[in-house]
Amino acid sequence: MEQSDSIFTIPADRSFVEALAARLLDETGGDVMALADTLILLPTRRACRSLREAFLRLGQGRALVLPGMQPIGDVDEEELVLAGGSGPETAFIETGLSPAIGGLRRQLLLAQLILKRPNPNGELPGPDQAVKLAGELATLLDQVQTELTSLDAIEDLVAAEFSEHWQLTVAFLDILRQFWPAILADEGCLDPADRRNRLLAAQNSAWRQTPPKGRLIAAGSTGSVPATRDLLKTIAGMEGGMVILPGLDRHLDHESWKAVRQDETHPQFGLARLLDHLEISRAKVRDWPKSDLEKPTCASGRVQLISEALRPAETTEAWRKIALEPDGLLAGVSRLDCPTAQLEATAIALMMRQTLETPNQTAALVTPDRTLARRVTAELGRWGLNVDDSAGVPLNASPPVVYLRLLAEAAAREFAPVSLLALLKHPLSSAGLETGPYKRLVRLTEKHLLRGPRPGPGIAGLEARLRSLRDQDAISEERHAELAAFLTGLDRCLAPLAGVMTLPECSLSALLESHLTAAEMLAETDMEHGRDRIWVGEAGEAFLSFVTEVKESAALFDRLVPRDYPSLLENLMLGRAVRPRYGQHPRLFILGPLEARLHQPDLVILGGLNEGIWPPEAKADPWMSRPMRAKLGLPLPEQRIGLSAHDFSQAFGADRVIMTRAEKLDGQPTVPSRWLSRLEVVLQALGLENDLAPQAPWLDWAARLGQATGLPISMPEPRPPVSARPRKLSVTRIEAWMRDPYSIYAGKILSLEPLDPLEAEPGMADRGTFIHAALEAFVQAYPDAMPADAEEKLLAIGEKSFGDSLDQPAVRTFWWPRFQRIAAWFVQQEEARRKEILESHTESWGELILHGEGDPFTLVAKADRIDRMHDDSLAIIDYKTGSPPSDKLVRAGVSPQMPLEAAIAAAGGFGKIRGSDVSTLEYWRLSGGDPAGERKPVKGNAMELAEEAVEGLRSLIERFDKADTPYRPTPRPKYARAYNDFEHLAREKEWRVSGGEDGE
C-alpha cells in the first residue's frame, strides 16, 4: 500500500528526540545553515529543551544553526502549555485577540457569582467553598471550550427520568451560560482555552492561505486537543510539512485496532482518533528513517510485548496463542515490589546513584506520585546529589508558603498551643533573634506555657499563665523575665494579623496586607530583614506572583469573616506548583509523565505503579454524568487513563527499565497497576513470569542503608554508680522498679519527666484524681455519721472536685454520669461499712525505713483509705478507676503496693494512725459502668503478704546495690506495664524486633 510522504512515526524503542535530531542532522550534509529554515512544533517546553540538547549532543560541539522550536500546547486540558508572540522565530501570528483572563481572577469572579446562589437548603456557601467550586467550574469551562462544544444544549441532556440532583446541577450551571459571558466581556478578556482555540484557528487559516517557506515539522503530538488536530491536518497537507507521531502501534491486528477507537483507556486511542481526522490509515504512516548517529537499541521486541499486554479488552482472547519470540524479550527490564513506600524511594535512589558509576549514563525516575518523587529527592541528598523534581512541588507545600499558612492558621485559632508551636518551630520564624537564643526560648515557652491544659486565647493568655506561674513560685524570677520579654516580642510581631482577626468583618486586601506584614516581622533575625528571607528562591518568587494576582482582584472580597481567611487562601493555591529552573543534575532526572514525554534516558525507573496512582483514578465529574458528557461531546474521565497508558508504553521502550511499586502505602495494602497485571498474564503465557527479577539486591541494600553495622540492636543496660541510685521510692515506684527498672533509671536517676500533651484534655488519670478527691473530701466532711442526703452531698462535692473540667463536653457527657453512678454505689457501701469501723483515714502519708548492708532505704506511701475495725485491726482500701491487679500478681510480688502499705501500717508508719495488724486489703473498683462499683478483697493473710513483700523488696534493694546490676527495660515481658513513659527512650521495639533481646 502506498505510504504518505508527510506522516511518520518513531517507535517507542527509539529515543524520539534523538531519532528526530539524528535524521535531520544527516540531511544537512554538514551544512551548518541547512536547518535555519526549519520550524519544529513540539508538545511541551520540556520536549523543546530535550530536542535542543539532542542536537547539541549529536552535533558533538560543532557549530550549527538549530531549527526553530516551539511548543504547540498539545497536552490534556489540565496541563496546557500555551505559546505565542510576534518575533521572527515564532510560529504563531498576532490576531488582535483580547488577552486571556488570569486564572485566579477568573476563579474569584466565578466565586462571587456562586456566593449569591443559595444551596437547596437555602444556605449561602462560605468563601472557601465558593472558591473551590469556582475552580471546578473553570475546569469545566476549559473542557467544554477545548472540545469546541457549548453548554447551550445542556438542558436537553437532563431528561425527566434523571434525578433531582442533575436538575439542580443544570440550574447551577446557569452561572456559566447566562452570567459569565457578560462578565468576561466587561473584563475585555477571553477564557484561556477559547483564546488558544482562536489563536490556533487563526494560524491554521493563515497557513492554509499562505504556507510558510521552508520546512514545518509537527513532532510528538497525539492531537488530544481538537484545534491542534486541525492544525496538524493542515501541516500534513502543505508542501514541506511533516507530522511525526510518537509510538504508533504497528503490531495490533486489524480487529484490535478497530476496538482501540472505542476504548479511551487504550494508549493508542488518541493516535487512532488523530489518524481518522487526518484521513489516513495506519498502514500508510511511514517509519521515520534511522540514522547512524542514533544509539543502537536492544528493546525492539519489547514494543511488541507492551502492545500485546495493553491490547483492548475485547481482543484479549488472543493471549491464548501469543506468537512472540521469548529470547531476549525482557533484556534490560526488571520489576521491584517493595514492602513500603519508603523502601521503594530508597531503592530508587540507589539505582540512580549506581548509574553515575558509568560515565555518560543517564537515569530518570518517571512517576505521577509526587510524594514518591519528594522522598527520592531526599534520599539522593545522602550523596549530595541535588536532583530537582521537574514536575514541581505544590505551591502550598513549599517552605515559605508553609510558614505563611501556619501563621494564618495560628492567628485564626487565636494562637492555640498546637498551631502556635508549629509556627514558632518553622525555620523562618525568628522574632528578631539569633537562631540559638530563639530556639532556646521557644523550648522554654513550650515547656512552661504551652504544655498541659489550653491557656487563654492569644499571647495575652500565655502572659496570664506566666504570671500565674510566678505567683505560685513555680518559675524563677530570671526565667519569668526572659519569657515575658520573649512574649512581648512575639506580640509585637503577631499584632498586625491578630488585630485584624478580632474584627467581625474585614476586606481580603486588609487581611492579606496584615498577614504579610506579620510574616515579615516574625521572620526577622538580628541581622536580616524578614522580606529577604521569605521572598527568595523559586518558591518565594512563585508565592509573590500569587500574592500579586490576589491583590489585583482582592477588591472582589471586601466583606470577609477573618476566620475564613486561611481556608480561602488554601483553596486559591490549589493546583499551583513551583517548578525548578536551575540546579538540575545533568545526568539524573525526576520527571512527571508529562515532563517525560519524548525524553528517554539510558535507565528509566517507572515508579509508583499502583492502581489509583499510575494509572490515576478516573474521577467522577461533579457536574455531569457519563451519558451527559458523551452527549455534550466531552471526553470521558477514562481518557486520562489512556494518556497515562501512552506515557507508560513510550517509557517502556527505553534501553533499561525498572518498574517499582510499594505493597503498602500508609499501612494500607495496594493493588498493582493494571498494566503490571496485564504484563504478568502475557509473560506467564510465554513462560517468562520469573524473568523480571532485579539484577541487584536493591531491597537488601535499601534496608541496610544508614545502619552502622549489620548487628542487632542490643537491649540498653545502664549501670549508674551506686551512689547515684535512689534510696527512697514510693510503693507504686517499687512495682515499676520490679517490672521496668529502666523507668526508674530514666525518672529517678536521669530526672527525666514526660511532658504534658499540648492542649491537654483530662485523661483517665485525671478522672481518677477527680474521683479520689471527691471521695476523700466526703469522708473527711462526714467522719462520724452519714448525712441524710448523702448522695446529694457527695455529688455537690464531686462538682467542686471536677471544677472547670465539667465545662468540657466529653467530661460532662461521659464522665459525670459515671460519677453519679459511682456516688450512688459508694453511699450504699459507706452506710453499711460505717457500722463495721471505728474510724476512717483518707489520703494518709506513711514511710518505712529499711536497713541493710548499704545505706538506709526509705519506702513511702500514700494510702487512699485506712479504716480501723472494731477488733482494732486495720483495713486498707485502694480506689481504682481502672482494673485492679489480680490476686496472682499480688501473691507473686509483682504488684506489691497493697502488701507494702500493710507493712508500713503495721509498723505505725502512717503518722497518727496507731500501728496494728492489717486484717484486710481491698480494692474498690469504681468504673461507673454496670455495676458502678465492685469490692475486690485481696485473698490471703494480709500480714503474711506484707512480710513477703518486704523481704522481696530487701532482695531487690540488695541486688541493685551492686554496681554491676543493670537497669534493664521490661526484663520480663509478660509482666510489662500497660503504660510506659520511657519505652521510646529504651528503643524497645527496635531491639526486640532485631533480636537484641536478652531478658531474664
Summary of the structure (lengths in Angstrom):
residues: 1000
radius of gyration: 37.6
end to end distance: 84.5
largest distance: 120.3
contacts: 3154
relative contact order: 0.09
helix: 49%
strand: 12%
